[in-house]
Amino acid sequence: MKATGVFLLLSLALCCYQGNAEMGGAADRGIEPACDNYDLRKGCTRIFDPVCGTDNLLYGNECLLCYQNLQRNSHVRIKNRGMCQKPSPRFNSA
């Protein structure tokens, strides 16, 4: 019974920590893209499944992010799946 209580308490703490992680530094590092899942020599599909990179640029899908990393010799990670929250610097009019 005591072990179950400790487990539940630790689970709750972990859930709260993950919820607050978006404001901290760990979320800024993003998620590693699964580039090994794609044959970048053959190119990427045109399926729109957007990901926001840690460079705050929107990529059409994860494969395209991996392809750009290969082309630029960079290491952009996935900040979040879906649209970017902040506007991309390349679209600023000023």
C-alpha positions as CSV (number, residue, x, y, z in Angstrom):
1,M,0.0,0.0,0.0
2,K,2.8,2.4,0.9
3,A,4.6,1.6,-2.4
4,T,1.5,2.4,-4.4
5,G,1.2,5.7,-2.6
6,V,4.8,6.6,-3.4
7,F,4.3,5.6,-7.0
8,L,1.2,7.7,-7.4
9,L,2.9,10.7,-5.8
10,L,5.9,10.4,-8.1
11,S,3.6,10.0,-11.1
12,L,1.7,13.2,-10.1
13,A,5.0,15.1,-9.6
14,L,6.2,13.9,-13.1
15,C,3.0,15.1,-14.7
16,C,3.2,18.5,-13.1
17,Y,6.9,18.8,-14.0
18,Q,6.2,18.0,-17.7
19,G,3.4,20.5,-17.8
20,N,5.6,23.3,-16.5
21,A,8.5,22.3,-18.8
22,E,7.2,24.4,-21.7
23,M,8.3,27.5,-19.8
24,G,11.7,26.2,-18.9
25,G,14.9,25.4,-20.8
26,A,14.3,21.8,-21.5
27,A,11.4,22.5,-23.9
28,D,13.6,25.0,-25.9
29,R,15.9,22.1,-26.9
30,G,13.0,20.3,-28.6
31,I,12.5,16.7,-29.7
32,E,15.0,14.9,-31.9
33,P,13.5,14.3,-35.4
34,A,13.4,10.6,-36.5
35,C,15.6,11.2,-39.6
36,D,16.5,7.5,-39.8
37,N,12.9,6.8,-40.8
38,Y,13.4,8.6,-44.2
39,D,15.5,8.0,-47.2
40,L,16.6,11.6,-47.8
41,R,18.3,10.6,-51.1
42,K,14.9,9.9,-52.6
43,G,13.3,13.1,-51.2
44,C,10.3,13.7,-49.0
45,T,6.6,13.2,-49.6
46,R,4.4,16.2,-50.1
47,I,2.1,15.2,-47.2
48,F,1.5,18.3,-45.1
49,D,2.1,17.3,-41.5
50,P,3.7,20.6,-40.2
51,V,6.4,20.7,-37.5
52,C,7.9,23.8,-35.9
53,G,11.6,23.7,-35.7
54,T,13.7,25.0,-32.8
55,D,14.7,27.8,-35.2
56,N,11.0,28.9,-35.2
57,L,10.6,28.0,-38.8
58,L,7.7,26.0,-40.1
59,Y,8.6,22.8,-42.0
60,G,6.0,21.0,-44.1
61,N,6.8,17.7,-42.4
62,E,9.4,16.0,-40.3
63,C,11.2,14.6,-43.4
64,L,11.7,18.2,-44.8
65,L,13.2,19.3,-41.5
66,C,15.6,16.4,-41.7
67,Y,16.4,17.2,-45.3
68,Q,17.1,20.9,-44.4
69,N,19.4,19.8,-41.6
70,L,21.3,17.7,-44.0
71,Q,21.6,20.5,-46.6
72,R,22.5,23.2,-44.1
73,N,24.7,20.9,-42.0
74,S,22.6,22.0,-39.0
75,H,20.9,20.4,-36.1
76,V,17.4,21.9,-35.8
77,R,15.1,19.8,-33.6
78,I,11.2,19.7,-33.4
79,K,10.0,22.4,-31.1
80,N,6.4,21.3,-31.5
81,R,4.2,19.5,-34.0
82,G,1.9,21.8,-35.8
83,M,2.2,25.5,-36.5
84,C,4.8,27.7,-34.9
85,Q,3.5,30.0,-32.1
86,K,5.9,32.9,-32.9
87,P,6.0,34.2,-36.5
88,S,8.9,33.1,-38.6
89,P,11.7,35.7,-38.9
90,R,11.6,35.4,-42.7
91,F,8.0,36.7,-42.8
92,N,8.7,39.9,-40.9
93,S,8.0,43.0,-43.0
94,A,10.3,45.4,-41.1
